Amino acid sequence: MFLFQPNSRIRPSPFFEAAVADGLKMANVYNRMIMPTSFGDPEGEYWRLINGVSQWDVGIEQQVQLKGPDAGRLAQILATRDLAGCKVGQGKYVALCDHRGTIFNDPILLKLADDLYWLSIADSDVALWARAIAAERGLTVEISEPDIAPMALQGPKAEDVVAHVFGDWVRGLKYFWFRETEVDGIPVAVQRSGWSKQGGFEIYLKDGTQGTRLWSIFKEAGKPWDIGPGAPATPERVESGLVSVGGDTDDATNPFEVRLERFVDLNVPDDTIGIQALRRIKAEGVRRHQLGIVLQGDTPAPLGVRREDVALDGRRIGMLTNCVWSYRLRANIGFVLVDSAVPVGTEVTVARVSGPAFGRLVEIPFL
Ligand code: THG
C-alpha cells in the first residue's frame, strides 16, 4: 500500500494517480513534487528502457513560463547559451548559472512564440530567481508556473508508439523540437526529448485534469510494443553520461567542470548572469573535471545520501557524486569530480561507507 497526503507544498503530478494505479512503489521529492522512481522491478524497468519503451511520470519537470515583450530578453539574461538563433518550435538545453558562474539548473528552454518561453526545469526554484531578476532589471514579462506537466516515452520503441498516437509527422521532429497539438481533445505539446540516451519523446500535458486519461491513451497505444511504467533510470543515465545538476554538482561547480562547455557561449551579452565569471574561469583555467569511475567488486554498492571522498596516494583529489550498478557493464560505476590534473586511467581509492574501494578513472559516457 502507498499512502501519500498531498498538500499545497508537496504537489502530485497530474499522472500521479495513474502511476499509483500501475503499481508505483518508490518515489522521491523534486521541485517540491512527488517524483516516481520505481514500480518494484528496477532491473526489469531498466531493460525495458534499453530494449523497448517505458512510460514515465515526469511532471516534476516543472515549466517556468516567461510571457511578455521582454520574455526573450529575460531568457538570454538567465541562460549562458546564445539564444539568438532559436526558432519558434525549437528547444535548447541551457545552463542557468549564478553570478559566480555556478550552475544551479539545466532546463530545456522551449520557444513557443516570440513573446512566450518555457523553461522545463531541473530541481531548484527558478521562478523565484527569474521574478527577482526581471523586477531588478525593469523588464516587462510575466513569470508563472503554469498547469503543464510532461510525460515521457523513452526507449527504442517509443517513436513507434508516439507515431501510432499522433501520426508519422512525429518521426520528422528534430531533437528538442516540438509541436503543439491535441489527442482526444486533450491539449499537448509533443517534443523529441527525455532524460535518457535511448531516444524518445515527451508529451507536455496542458490540462492537469486530464492526466489519467492521457496516461491511459499511451498505455493502451503501447501494448503492441509491450510498454510498461518506469522512471528516469539511474544506471542508464550514468552509463550514458547525463549530468544531474544538484546531484553531480556542488555550490561551486561551473558548467565547464561537468562537461557542459558545448552549451555555454562566452560571447553572449555581458548582462547574462554568470557570463563574466565564466569568462574569467575559462581564462584562468578550470580546476576540476568530471570523469567516470569503474569500481572493483561484483556486488551492487550504490552511493548513499552522502558523496564520498576520492583519494590518490593518500591525498584527497575530489569526490564521488553518484554510484550505481551497471547491468550492462556488470560493475559499480559512477561520476567523480576531481582535480583537472588527474587524468583518465588513474587508479584511485574511494572512502566508501563500507571501507576503502579501488577504482579506475575512465571517459564518460561509459556506453
Ligand atoms: N525533459 C524535460 N525537462 C527536463 C528534463 C527532461 N528538465 C530537467 C532536466 N531533464 C534537464 N536536464 C537535461 C539534461 C540533459 C538532457 C536533457 C535534459 C539531454 N542531453 C543530451 C546530452 O547531453 O547528450 C543532448 C543535449 C543536446 O545535444 O542538445 O538530452 O529530460 N522536459
Residues whose N, C-alpha, C, O or C-beta is under 5 A from the ligand:
A	BS01	THG	E61 Y93 D106 P107 I108 S120 I121 A122 P150 G194 W195 E202 V243
